[in-house]
Amino acid sequence: MDLRECYISFGGDYDEVLGRLQREQTVKKFVCKFLDDKSFLMLEEAIGNKDYEEALRAVHTIKGICQNLSFTRLYESSSLMTKAFKEGDPERAIAGMPQLSNDYYKVVNTVKEYIQSEEK
């Protein structure tokens, strides 16, 4: 699997991110660093604690990272949750969590698969 195939698999826009970051090596570096980001775990914890300000902060961070890396599908689901939290509707925001979780783990698992294919 190459990086373009990785992006296709999880619903991203490889050409857009390559245009922004200029070099495939730079894209690869930041895509791999995404696995170290703790925002999703913080989001889950904040929702569990009903700390919706922290949940907004976490999902907004995810949204920003996804926008910068052109993770289109995950950007869209995080954007919907961010909007709901900003509008003071935590129930609607939380209702988006299954989709966001699905999109998030699709990115994570695909990136892990990509890294493994690079190691061979």
Summary of the structure (lengths in Angstrom):
residues: 120
radius of gyration: 14.5
end to end distance: 10.8
largest distance: 47.9
contacts: 368
relative contact order: 0.17
helix: 84%
strand: 0%
